[in-house]
Amino acid sequence: MEARFEELKKQVSKEHGALLANQQQRLVEDKFVTHTQSFHREPVKGLFLLLAYTEVEDLLRKSKDARFSLIYRNDNFRKELLEEMKKP
């Protein structure tokens, strides 16, 4: 999963420009290790790309699982809709 995440990160960077690091965190609690990374890019004001990766490792069972998400948010469209809703 980590290799797929890195590949997507490279692809997004190539198509939209360099991603900026948002957060990198490692938390150990109750024999579970949670590793989180996130990166973002705002290629145009109001258009936002977020790439987030989370890995959870179970230290007792010696196993781990990971997921990632690519999130696109268009605040410009949201603002347009709010303006339309204000009209009589």
Beta strands, then each sheet from edge to edge (+ up, - down):
strand 1: 20-29
strand 2: 32-44
strand 3: 47-58
strand 4: 63-74
sheet 1: 1+ 2- 3+ 4-
end
